[in-house]
C-alpha cells in the first residue's frame, strides 16, 4: 500500500506528498498535462522540443544543472504523446534547491533566439539520427500514419516532419509554453524524507505566486472505428525483412485495457511467450518477435513485430502469426498460464514501486488520469481477469478489419 496526501494551491497546482522516511533522499516530480497529441498538425514536435528547452535556462537561473549538481542532485525528463515529465532526486536536506529550480522553470523559460537555435539543432539531429538514417527508423512514422486516420497519435513525439521543428519560431514556442506549462495544467509530486507540512510550506513559498494560467481544454478528434484492413509495403536499405501488425485497443482507463495488456504478455512477453516459443524456437521463422502495446492514455495500438529469418517468405511468416492468434481466440487459456502472466505483472509492479523515482512518477500519472488511488488499485484489476475475458477480447481485437500491416522488405527481396 502506497500512502499519499494531496492538496491544491490557489493557482490550481495539484500537489501530492508521499512520505518515505526510510531514505535520506527526496524526489520532486512535475508532470505537465501536455504531449504530442496536443500539438497543431502543422506544428508538431513542440512538446519534445520543450523537454530540451526546459534545460536551457529559466528566467532567473541561466544554467539548470549546476545548482542541482552542487546540491548532490540529478535530473531527467521525458515526453510522450500524452504528457511531459520532469524529475530530480537529491538529498532531503537540500530539497529547497529543487523547489527553487522547478518553480523558476514554471514561472518562465529564458526565451531567446540563441537557446531556441541550439535546441532546434539538437532535436533536428536526433530526428535525422534515429528516424531518418537508422535502419527501420521510419517504421513508426509510417505505421502511425497508416493506422490512425484522425487522432494525433498519427505522429510521433519527435514530430511528423523535420521541417516543423526547423521552422519553429520564438513566438510559436512562447505561445505553446504559456498555453500548457502553467500551474493549472501541472502536478507536483514530492516523495521521500519529507513531511506534508514541509511540502505545503515550500509549495506555497515557491509556486504559490506563479499565475495559474488558463485551464487547457483538450479537444482531440476521436479516431473512427477501423472497418477495413490497411497495409503498406516498403523496400529499404535494411539487413532483413520485417513484419509489423497493429490492432486498435482501448484507452488507459477502460477496464478492457488490462485484458489487452495481459494478452500482450501471453503472446510476446519474453522467451517463454507463445509467439517466441512457436515462431522463433520451434518453426524458426523469425529471428525475434515481440507483442506489446504503447500504454497510451487514449485508445492506442497493440503490436506484433518480428524480423524474419533470411529466406522465409512474408506470407509464410504472416500465416504463422495468424495461426497463433487463432489459438488464443478459439481455445481458453489455462488458469496456470494466465496466473503466470499475472504473477509477472505483480512482480513488475512491486519492482517498480521499490524505486522512489518510479513511485513519484506513478503518483503523478494516476493523478493526471484522474484517480491517484489507481496506484493501489491496479493490481486488483489484473487479478480479476479470467480465461474467458482473454478469449473474448482476443476475438474482438484480432479481427482483420481492425488491423494494419506493414511489410518491410530488405532491398533486393521481391515481395510475394
Legacy VTK file of the C-alpha trace (Angstrom):
# vtk DataFile Version 3.0
C-alpha trace
ASCII
DATASET POLYDATA
POINTS 416 float
0.000 0.000 0.000
1.466 3.347 -1.035
0.310 6.209 1.187
-0.014 9.778 -0.027
-1.742 13.047 0.745
-2.806 15.664 -1.743
-3.829 19.304 -1.786
-4.295 22.062 -4.389
-2.729 25.525 -4.332
-4.969 28.508 -5.072
-3.395 28.786 -8.560
-4.558 25.263 -9.432
-1.268 23.379 -8.936
-2.073 19.880 -7.679
0.403 18.641 -5.067
0.846 15.039 -3.912
3.093 14.133 -0.964
4.422 10.630 -0.386
6.356 10.366 2.880
9.071 7.713 2.982
11.442 8.182 5.896
13.430 5.037 5.105
15.513 7.038 2.630
17.599 10.196 3.073
16.596 11.286 -0.450
13.708 13.184 -1.932
12.236 13.176 -5.451
10.486 16.177 -6.902
8.435 15.279 -9.963
6.497 17.740 -12.115
4.146 16.352 -14.718
2.562 18.633 -17.291
-0.678 17.563 -18.932
0.660 18.105 -22.439
2.081 15.743 -25.015
2.441 15.358 -28.753
-1.321 14.767 -29.091
-1.886 18.409 -28.074
0.102 19.866 -30.963
-1.209 21.559 -34.087
-0.901 19.167 -37.068
1.263 21.742 -38.874
3.450 22.402 -35.813
4.377 19.036 -34.367
7.315 18.059 -32.170
6.840 21.043 -29.836
6.251 19.067 -26.623
9.506 17.192 -27.222
11.336 20.407 -28.167
10.271 21.804 -24.790
11.840 18.896 -22.988
15.125 20.237 -24.385
14.332 23.931 -23.923
13.432 23.403 -20.248
17.076 22.608 -19.546
18.356 25.677 -21.405
17.846 28.095 -18.528
14.875 29.838 -16.938
14.103 33.479 -16.246
16.300 33.766 -13.099
18.562 30.726 -13.448
20.834 30.663 -16.523
22.008 27.050 -16.099
19.658 24.467 -14.594
22.097 21.625 -13.937
24.801 23.458 -11.968
22.883 24.323 -8.766
21.302 20.868 -8.733
24.653 19.102 -9.017
26.088 21.299 -6.264
23.174 20.130 -4.092
24.054 16.476 -4.806
21.130 16.002 -7.180
20.442 14.544 -10.593
17.586 15.069 -13.010
15.947 13.866 -16.162
12.836 14.290 -18.273
10.760 12.544 -20.895
7.954 13.380 -23.278
5.287 11.080 -24.685
2.266 11.568 -26.901
0.267 12.131 -23.701
2.409 14.006 -21.179
5.669 15.723 -20.299
7.553 14.849 -17.124
10.487 16.462 -15.304
12.015 14.985 -12.182
15.012 15.372 -9.940
16.362 13.455 -6.965
18.571 14.956 -4.279
19.381 14.675 -0.551
16.348 15.666 1.526
18.289 18.409 3.358
18.685 20.225 0.011
15.043 19.913 -1.032
14.573 23.672 -1.342
17.054 23.783 -4.234
14.679 21.581 -6.246
11.678 23.795 -5.402
13.645 26.887 -6.451
14.754 25.364 -9.765
11.415 23.836 -10.776
9.350 26.847 -9.799
11.575 29.152 -11.850
11.155 26.904 -14.897
7.397 27.001 -14.426
7.425 30.772 -13.941
9.057 31.283 -17.328
11.779 29.912 -19.513
14.600 32.209 -20.609
13.278 32.533 -24.132
15.884 33.604 -26.642
16.718 33.056 -30.287
20.093 31.570 -29.331
18.633 28.991 -26.932
15.944 28.059 -29.455
18.501 27.706 -32.245
20.726 25.437 -30.139
17.886 23.119 -29.111
16.346 23.152 -32.581
19.638 21.827 -33.930
19.857 19.173 -31.209
16.327 17.932 -31.938
16.880 18.059 -35.712
19.999 15.920 -35.355
18.089 13.482 -33.134
15.353 13.277 -35.781
17.877 12.512 -38.528
19.946 10.058 -36.479
17.135 7.974 -35.007
14.316 8.264 -37.518
15.718 9.070 -40.962
19.143 7.435 -41.145
18.716 4.434 -38.843
17.618 1.049 -40.262
13.857 0.603 -39.620
13.893 4.120 -38.083
10.878 5.274 -40.104
8.683 2.309 -39.133
6.544 4.127 -36.586
6.262 7.300 -38.619
4.733 5.215 -41.395
2.783 2.805 -39.197
1.107 5.543 -37.171
0.044 7.323 -40.361
-1.312 4.041 -41.664
-3.188 3.023 -38.511
-4.644 6.411 -37.447
-6.970 8.500 -39.594
-7.771 11.443 -37.316
-6.273 11.087 -33.845
-2.964 12.945 -33.307
-1.341 9.661 -32.332
-0.717 9.535 -36.070
2.539 11.414 -35.462
5.405 10.514 -33.170
6.594 12.559 -30.196
9.631 13.742 -32.183
7.204 15.283 -34.699
5.550 14.420 -38.004
8.118 16.249 -40.125
11.589 17.603 -39.530
10.551 20.928 -41.080
8.071 21.600 -38.232
10.938 21.931 -35.751
13.299 23.600 -38.209
10.684 26.299 -38.826
9.603 26.783 -35.178
9.654 30.478 -34.295
10.198 32.101 -30.921
6.581 33.305 -30.982
5.352 29.732 -31.607
7.428 28.481 -28.711
6.261 31.172 -26.277
2.611 30.564 -27.174
2.998 26.836 -26.572
4.713 27.393 -23.215
2.170 29.805 -21.772
-0.715 27.668 -23.017
0.458 24.417 -21.436
3.210 24.831 -18.817
1.081 26.544 -16.206
0.259 25.582 -12.592
-3.332 24.756 -13.528
-2.024 22.225 -16.049
0.608 20.663 -13.773
1.001 18.111 -10.997
3.776 18.308 -8.405
4.736 15.140 -6.536
7.206 15.256 -3.662
8.295 11.848 -2.389
10.864 10.736 0.187
12.133 12.040 3.500
9.668 14.927 3.777
6.547 15.840 5.725
3.246 17.115 4.381
3.608 20.327 6.416
7.077 20.942 4.962
5.843 20.430 1.387
2.837 22.712 1.956
5.090 25.489 3.190
7.619 25.102 0.354
4.917 24.763 -2.329
3.254 27.985 -1.232
6.603 29.779 -0.968
7.959 28.769 -4.373
4.908 28.019 -6.551
2.093 29.970 -4.913
2.762 33.265 -6.717
3.014 31.826 -10.234
-0.021 32.906 -12.318
-2.328 29.925 -12.739
-2.817 30.242 -16.482
-5.954 29.155 -18.307
-7.061 25.568 -17.916
-6.281 23.818 -21.185
-9.386 22.085 -22.514
-8.417 19.183 -24.713
-10.418 18.820 -27.906
-8.923 15.909 -29.790
-10.662 14.370 -32.820
-11.892 10.897 -31.998
-10.461 8.071 -34.059
-13.250 6.418 -36.076
-13.716 2.664 -35.769
-11.489 0.959 -38.317
-13.661 -1.060 -40.692
-11.161 -2.153 -43.348
-7.749 -3.798 -43.192
-4.894 -1.487 -44.200
-1.495 -2.479 -45.481
1.709 -0.942 -46.725
4.768 -2.483 -48.387
8.139 -0.794 -48.072
11.545 -1.500 -49.537
14.535 -0.054 -47.733
18.220 -0.469 -47.121
17.849 -2.811 -44.137
19.535 -6.159 -43.466
16.460 -8.421 -43.238
12.720 -8.396 -43.884
10.449 -7.363 -41.040
6.720 -7.644 -40.421
4.632 -5.241 -38.337
0.961 -5.760 -37.470
-1.194 -3.410 -35.384
-4.694 -3.558 -33.928
-6.630 -0.787 -32.190
-7.218 -1.327 -28.465
-8.666 0.613 -25.540
-7.931 3.779 -23.617
-5.912 3.644 -20.394
-8.957 3.930 -18.115
-11.027 1.286 -19.903
-11.256 -1.933 -17.865
-10.505 -3.886 -21.083
-7.095 -2.184 -21.209
-5.886 -4.594 -18.519
-7.063 -7.608 -20.521
-5.267 -6.342 -23.636
-2.150 -5.810 -21.526
-2.163 -9.427 -20.334
-2.771 -10.637 -23.913
0.484 -8.956 -24.982
2.311 -10.794 -22.189
0.811 -14.151 -23.162
1.765 -13.672 -26.796
5.001 -11.744 -26.563
6.246 -11.321 -23.010
9.736 -12.762 -23.337
11.305 -16.116 -24.204
8.533 -18.232 -22.653
5.748 -16.429 -24.544
3.654 -18.137 -27.204
4.964 -16.284 -30.265
8.609 -16.711 -29.288
8.222 -20.404 -28.464
6.270 -21.254 -31.624
7.755 -18.962 -34.266
11.346 -18.405 -33.114
12.264 -21.627 -31.301
10.095 -24.287 -32.955
9.384 -23.140 -36.518
12.408 -20.801 -36.787
10.540 -18.342 -38.995
11.577 -15.229 -37.052
14.901 -14.301 -35.505
12.946 -12.357 -32.896
9.300 -11.440 -32.351
7.515 -9.208 -29.859
3.984 -8.315 -28.870
3.372 -5.113 -26.929
1.221 -2.020 -26.713
2.062 1.634 -26.132
0.134 2.203 -22.899
-1.360 5.396 -24.281
-3.962 7.437 -22.423
-6.370 7.474 -25.378
-7.214 4.345 -27.365
-3.962 3.119 -28.879
-2.358 0.195 -30.647
-1.414 -3.371 -29.846
1.504 -4.517 -31.994
3.236 -7.664 -33.141
6.569 -7.092 -34.820
9.233 -9.510 -35.927
12.369 -9.813 -38.011
12.147 -12.741 -40.442
14.803 -15.398 -40.782
16.560 -14.976 -44.158
14.816 -16.977 -46.852
11.428 -17.088 -45.084
8.638 -15.620 -47.197
6.437 -12.842 -45.846
3.225 -14.812 -46.485
4.552 -17.818 -44.565
5.552 -15.625 -41.615
2.227 -13.795 -41.531
0.232 -17.042 -41.766
2.170 -18.416 -38.787
1.261 -15.359 -36.701
-2.400 -15.735 -37.676
-2.274 -19.378 -36.620
-1.099 -18.386 -33.123
-3.771 -15.678 -32.896
-6.440 -18.222 -33.840
-5.316 -20.435 -30.957
-5.825 -17.693 -28.368
-9.173 -16.816 -29.981
-10.509 -20.376 -30.175
-9.150 -22.059 -27.035
-9.422 -20.878 -23.455
-6.049 -20.175 -21.894
-5.325 -22.422 -18.876
-5.536 -20.956 -15.385
-1.872 -21.864 -14.955
-0.691 -19.871 -17.984
-2.888 -16.930 -17.027
-1.606 -16.988 -13.446
1.956 -16.948 -14.754
1.445 -13.651 -16.597
-0.479 -12.221 -13.628
2.450 -13.117 -11.370
4.820 -11.448 -13.802
2.678 -8.296 -13.767
2.561 -8.337 -9.956
6.368 -8.683 -9.801
6.780 -5.834 -12.254
4.508 -3.533 -10.217
6.302 -4.479 -6.985
9.712 -3.932 -8.580
8.688 -0.523 -9.939
7.341 0.509 -6.542
10.738 -0.157 -4.960
12.152 2.916 -6.675
11.268 6.273 -5.122
11.507 7.920 -8.559
9.050 5.409 -10.041
6.601 5.855 -7.167
6.644 9.629 -7.658
6.137 9.221 -11.402
3.234 6.787 -10.909
1.510 9.083 -8.415
1.771 11.949 -10.914
0.467 9.861 -13.807
-2.505 8.391 -11.929
-3.399 11.899 -10.754
-3.233 13.037 -14.376
-5.624 10.218 -15.273
-7.992 11.495 -12.590
-7.572 8.849 -9.880
-4.430 8.834 -7.731
-5.751 5.756 -5.884
-5.067 3.688 -9.015
-1.536 3.252 -7.690
-3.014 0.846 -5.135
-5.914 -0.479 -7.210
-4.350 -1.598 -10.493
-3.102 -4.974 -9.316
-6.650 -5.970 -8.350
-7.838 -5.137 -11.860
-5.311 -7.592 -13.315
-6.077 -10.289 -10.726
-9.807 -10.282 -11.569
-9.254 -11.195 -15.260
-10.494 -14.651 -16.298
-9.555 -17.012 -19.171
-12.923 -16.175 -20.739
-12.070 -12.448 -20.649
-8.857 -13.175 -22.564
-10.720 -15.226 -25.185
-13.499 -12.648 -25.604
-11.141 -9.700 -26.074
-8.794 -11.631 -28.384
-11.789 -12.257 -30.657
-12.703 -8.551 -30.624
-9.171 -7.185 -31.090
-7.678 -9.631 -33.592
-10.041 -9.099 -36.496
-8.795 -8.392 -39.992
-10.845 -5.199 -40.317
-9.239 -3.809 -37.114
-5.689 -4.391 -38.320
-2.952 -2.552 -40.194
0.032 -4.424 -41.613
3.386 -3.190 -42.825
5.648 -5.422 -44.899
9.175 -4.087 -44.590
11.402 -5.620 -47.266
15.156 -5.545 -47.407
16.450 -4.182 -50.728
16.729 -6.847 -53.386
13.994 -9.055 -51.911
10.924 -9.469 -54.085
7.571 -9.309 -52.385
5.409 -12.363 -52.674
LINES 1 417
416 0 1 2 3 4 5 6 7 8 9 10 11 12 13 14 15 16 17 18 19 20 21 22 23 24 25 26 27 28 29 30 31 32 33 34 35 36 37 38 39 40 41 42 43 44 45 46 47 48 49 50 51 52 53 54 55 56 57 58 59 60 61 62 63 64 65 66 67 68 69 70 71 72 73 74 75 76 77 78 79 80 81 82 83 84 85 86 87 88 89 90 91 92 93 94 95 96 97 98 99 100 101 102 103 104 105 106 107 108 109 110 111 112 113 114 115 116 117 118 119 120 121 122 123 124 125 126 127 128 129 130 131 132 133 134 135 136 137 138 139 140 141 142 143 144 145 146 147 148 149 150 151 152 153 154 155 156 157 158 159 160 161 162 163 164 165 166 167 168 169 170 171 172 173 174 175 176 177 178 179 180 181 182 183 184 185 186 187 188 189 190 191 192 193 194 195 196 197 198 199 200 201 202 203 204 205 206 207 208 209 210 211 212 213 214 215 216 217 218 219 220 221 222 223 224 225 226 227 228 229 230 231 232 233 234 235 236 237 238 239 240 241 242 243 244 245 246 247 248 249 250 251 252 253 254 255 256 257 258 259 260 261 262 263 264 265 266 267 268 269 270 271 272 273 274 275 276 277 278 279 280 281 282 283 284 285 286 287 288 289 290 291 292 293 294 295 296 297 298 299 300 301 302 303 304 305 306 307 308 309 310 311 312 313 314 315 316 317 318 319 320 321 322 323 324 325 326 327 328 329 330 331 332 333 334 335 336 337 338 339 340 341 342 343 344 345 346 347 348 349 350 351 352 353 354 355 356 357 358 359 360 361 362 363 364 365 366 367 368 369 370 371 372 373 374 375 376 377 378 379 380 381 382 383 384 385 386 387 388 389 390 391 392 393 394 395 396 397 398 399 400 401 402 403 404 405 406 407 408 409 410 411 412 413 414 415
